[in-house]
Amino acid sequence: MNKPKVLITRRWPATVEAKLNTLYDVTLNDDDHSFSIDELKTALQNYDAVCPSVCDLLPAEVINVNDRRCKILGNFGVGFNHIDIQAAKQQGIIVTNTPGVLTESTADIAMTLLLMTARRGAEGDRLVRAGQWSGWCPTHMMSSDVTGATLGLVGFGRIAQAMARKAHHGFGMKILFFKPTLAETAIVENLQAVRCETLEELLPQCDYISLHCPGGVETRHLMNDATLNLMRPTAHLINTARGDVVDSKALIKALQEKRIAGAGLDVYEGEPAIDSGFLRLENVALLPHLGSATIATRTAMGEKVLANLAVFFAGHALPDRVV
Ligand code: DGY
């Protein structure tokens, strides 16, 4: 019997690519280029399974392509707001994702950004490299405390809870969170966390706000001029969720006018393009979407896609089915 034809849109860790090669008639993206809309359409016409990453855009135009062969999109990533899920549902294409395996590494990056913006880490690094450090002095680059400060989480899923554990048990931080529905009592008690009924209630109480909600129409520009104004002028905003949760122009203005103290960003509206306003600011730490970028996590993400494909081709129920 012929092996199923599988297309992987970007390079994956070598061990996972090697496994794919033994299991399927697989096409890898040797030069790791970013697929165009037309390439993705052709992929859906020619492969049984297409495995995109969070950087590939799959709007209805791609999903609804004529003469489609593809029956499953095995997404390499937990977020799926780059795929038109409604269109996939209508077309009967299965979509799977990779939840669970990137929780700790993403929370680690959120904590990294929190520390970088609070303690002016990126700014200090730039200063030293530029040869502009003239030596220690009592008032040089004073910054904000992390230990004992209050952290507000927007969303309280796996990644937010992992960050809360690190912040509370590691840094003695007080945890507040906003989640529209109730959270599990044991988890909340273990973190001595306090649930806020609204975002408006959460924002003014916190020294640090970290975003952990999914991207998409419902959360687009959740952090805008009005909500940023509810943060303390000494507070910092961390975003490891999705770029469009924050109105970039409003954030740049708030940072320029010192209406908030700083920000740490791993994700951007329209990434990899970055609003040049951010590049001119000292009080923002910028990372290139590194949340899940450890060798172990990226390998585990690939393994998760493999597990879903195996179950799909064996005709069983999928562990990580989105639609
Ligand atoms: C995801 O999986 O959604 C992250 O943004 C990339 O790992």
Boltz pocket constraint, residues with backbone or C-beta under 6 A from the ligand:
constraints:
  - pocket:
      binder: B
      contacts: [[A, 54], [A, 76], [A, 77], [A, 78], [A, 79], [A, 80], [A, 102], [A, 240], [A, 241], [A, 289], [A, 291], [A, 292]]
      max_distance: 6.0
